[in-house]
């Protein structure tokens, strides 16, 4: 089935989303609040911003089965875990290393899809997988030489990437039965609850923050979430998924450039080499994905 034409040129929202997601690590770094508090308000404000546009879709909650509610709950938990681990990584490692490792998400999704959905992997996809993993080791080994805390941050980013990959695998299963808007709204709400329970259990301060912190919480919801990931979700109606996956590569590039100018975090040779390997590996994988999708469309025509 062909994609329906977009009401405006997809290039404009695509560029906006690519720029928006690059600001996520910058905003996290600027905040002095615990990362779990940042994550909680990021989810809360995103849900509040989404609600006015979802009166009609909310009626569809009546048709969601108990099994799907359980899957939505798991997806929300793993999304919260992703944000907690990845945002925490920025306290230990550089913005470049954290976002480069985060770009491994398609690799973990591919591995998970092989075991969960029995999706077959071509030889080229396996080569891409090996190259991307080698790139991650390159980034990590360079950070070990810099400091032990940097490597700890790399591990947190890696674990956060695994968590978001699990979230994506659940989404792949449930989005055939639940709309993308409803899925996002419920998952964000569950993630907010998970963060709230976590923060309350650790006794973190939840309200006594200066105005600048509240502005950062709101910007985390508006910029990388609404103008970033939600635009990507909307664009899936009009462009190939491969296009969106390619665009996500802009995050480590854009975030690293912003990190250089704002925090004077220079990119090391290991980060450049590892990042190049990861992007090359993912490009090989996405090429096989595009070939499979094109072949399936040709057979269906």
N, C-alpha and C positions, 0 to 999 in steps of 0.2 A: 504494500500500500504506500502511495506517494505521500510525502509530507505536505500539509496544507500551507499556502503562502502566508508569510508573516505580514501583519498590518503595517510594519515599517521594515526597513532594511535591517537584517539580523546583525550586520557588521557593527552598527552603533551600540546596541545593548551588549554585544559581545565584548567590545573594547571597554565599555563601562564596567562590566563584571570582572574582566581581567585586572583592571586597575584596582577595583574595590577589594578583591580578595588579598591583594598584596599588602593592604594596610592592617590586616588582622594581627600579625606579630608585632607591628609597630605600636598599635593601641594597647596590646597586652603589656608590652615593655613599659609604656608610659604610666600604667596604673600601679599604685602602691598597695592595692587591696589584694588579699589572697586570690589565687587563680580560680579557686572554686567559687568564690563570691562573684568574681567577674563572669564566670560561666553561668552562674545562676541568673544573674540579671540580664545577661545576653539572651538567654532563652526566654525569660519572662517578658522582656520588652519586645522580642520578636513575636511572641504569641499575641501580645496586646496589639501590635501593629497589623497582624494578620486577621484578627477577629472581625473587623468591620467588613471584610471582603468575603466572609464565609458563611453568611446566614443560610443560604440555600444548600451549599455542600454539607453543612453540619447536620442537615436532616438525614443524610446518608448513614450517619452513625447507627441508626436503628437496624440497618441490614448487616452490620459487621458481626461476624460470628465470634464465639468465645475463643476459638483457636487463633483467630486473627487479632483479637484484643491482646492475647498473650504475646504474639509476635510483635505487635506494636510496642508493648511494654519492654520487650527485650531490645528492640531497636533503639528505643529511647535511652535505656540503660547503657548500651554500648556507645551511643552518641555522647552521653555525659562522660563516660569513661575516656573516650577519645579526647574531648576538650580538656578534661582534667589533666591527663598525661601530657598531651602536646603543649598546652599552655604552660605547664610546670617546666617543661624542657627548656623554655626560653629563659628560665632563671639560672640555667647552668651552661648552656651551649650557645653558640652564635645563631643569629637569625638565619644565616645562610645554611648552616648545617641542619638546623631543625626543619626548615622548609624543603631542603633537598631530600632529606629522608622521608618527609611526608609525601613527596611525589611518588613514592613507591607503592602507594595505595592500589593502583591497577594491578600490580604484580601479585599482591596478597589476595585481591579479588579473584584473579585468574586461578591461583592455587586453590582457593576455597571453592570456586565454581567447579573445578575438576573433581574434588572429593564429594561435594554436596549435590551438585546437579549433573555430575558425570559429563561435564563439557569437555570435549576433546581438545588437546593442544597440539598444534602443528610443530614441526621441527624448528621452524623459524621463530615461533612463539617461545619455545624452550631456550633457544639461543638468546633471544631478547631478555628472558627471565634471568639467565645466568649473567649476562652483561650488566643488567640493572643491579643485581645483588652484589656483583663485584664492585660496582660504583659505590654502593652503600658501605661496603667494607673499607673502601678507599677513604671515604669521608671519616668513618669511625677511627681508622688507624691514624689518620692525621691529627684527629682531636685527642687521641691517647697521648701523642707526643706533646701536645700543648698543655693539657692538664687532665687530672682524673675527673674533675667536675664536668668538663666538657663532654667526656665520654658518657658520664651519667646522663647528661642531657640528651645525648644521641640515643641512648637506650630508651629513655622516656618517650622521645619522639617516635622511635620504632614501635614501641608497645602501643602508643596512641594511634599509629597508622594501622596496626593489626586490628585495633578496636573499631576504627571507622570502616575497615574492610568488612568486618562481620556485620556492621550496620548496613552496608551496601548489599551484602548477600541476602539479608532479611528483606530489604527493600525490593530486590529483584523478584523475590517470591511473592510478596504481598501486593505489589503495585499492579498486578494483573487483576486484582479484585477491589482495590481501594484507590481513590483518586489521589494524585500527587499532592494536591492542596491539603486534603484531609490527612494524608499520611504525615506530611510535614508538620501540620498543626498539632496532631496528637503526639508525635515523637518529640517535638520541641517541648510540649507540656510535660511529658514524662521525664525528659532530661532535667527540666526545671525542678520537678519534685525530687529527683535523685540528688541534685545539688543541694536543695534545701535540707534534706535529711542529713546529708554529709556535713554540711556547715553547722547545723544545730548539734549534731553529735560531737563535733570538735569544739563547740563553743565559740565559733568565730563571730565577730561583730558583723551585724547585717545591715544596720541603718546609719550609724554615726560616721558618715563619710562626707568630706567636703564637696562642694558643688562640682569641682573639676573631676572627681571620681565618678559622680553620677553622669556627667557628660560623657566620660569615657565608656561607661556601661551602655549608655544609649547609642553611642557611635558604634560600639561592637555589634549591636543588633542591626543598626541601619546600614552601615557601610559594607562589611564583609558578608553579612548574612542576607539582608534584604536585597541590596544592590549587587551582591556577589552571587552566592549560591542559589538564591531564589530566582534570579534572572537566568542562570544556567538551566534550572529546572523548567522555566517557562520556554526557553529556547529549544528544548528537546522536542517540542511540538512542531518545530519548523526546520531544524537542521539535524544532521546526522550526529549520533552520540559520539562518534569519533572526533568530530569537530570540537565538542565540549571537552572531551578528554585531552585533546591537544592544547586547548586554551588554558587548562589548569596548570600547564607547565609555566605559565606566566607568573605564578605565585612565587616560586623560589627566585626567579630572575628579578621581578619587581621588588620583592621584599628585601633581597640582598642589596639592590641599588639604594633603596630607601635607608637600609641599615648603615650603608657606607656614609651617606650624607647626614643622617640624623644622629646616629650613635658612634660614628667613626669606626665601624666594624669592617675592617678590610677582609677581603676574601682571600684565603690561602690557596696555594697551588694544589693541595690535596682536595680542597672543596671544589675547585674548578674542574680538576680531573675527574673526581667522583661524580660531580653533577653532570659532566659531559657523558660519562658512561651510563648513568641512570637514564638520561634523556634519550640516548641512542638505543638502549635496551627497550624503553617504553615505545619508541617510534617503531621498532621492529614488531613488537607485540601488536600495536594499534594497526599496523599494516596488515597483519594476518586477520585481525578482527574485521577490518573494512572489507577484505577479500571474501571472508565467510559471509558477511552481511550482503554484499553485492551478489554473491553466488546464489544465496537463498532467494533474493528478490528476482533474479533471472529465472529461477526454477518456478517461482510462483506466477510469473508473467504469462 
